[in-house]
Amino acid sequence: MSEPLRLALGADHAGFEQKTEMATWLKSLGFEVLDLGSYDDGRVDYPDYAVAVSEKLQSGQADLGILLCGTGIGMAIAANKCRGIRAANALNTDFARLAREHNAANVLTLSARFVDLPENQAIVQAFLEAEPLGERHAERVEKINSLDK
């Protein structure tokens, strides 16, 4: 039996509530969840959480990351500044699945203001069930990785 996926979760104040509920849901599905904050809805800076999640992936302490903020956009931008991170902002299940399959995305960013929790859970499920396809996509992912300097 394989070990459960280790998921690093982070959110700013806008994503705090959904992140908390998402962590509980993911644990109930058998995933190991590293909740990196925020831990309340007080104002915080989203890049701090994007970096915290990214560092868990870089160190091998997590397999994949999930980040929530108002739109998911800021989290994706910040996480993508970190070496080896391929963060994708997904507003639907198709985008989440394709980000994983075609781009080997290792971080999913979500909108907590424009997407409700049940839809975000469906998006996360699509992301977690997908696998990078390799083949011609692997060459493109390698080109993306080569942009890390």
Secondary structure, DSSP 8 states (H G I E B T S, - for coil): -----EEEEEE-TTTHHHHHHHHHHHHHTT-EEEE----SSS---HHHHHHHHHHHHHTTS-SEEEEEESSSHHHHHHHTTSTT--EEE-SSHHHHHHHHHHH---EEEEETTTS-HHHHHHHHHHHHH-----THHHHHHHHHHTT--
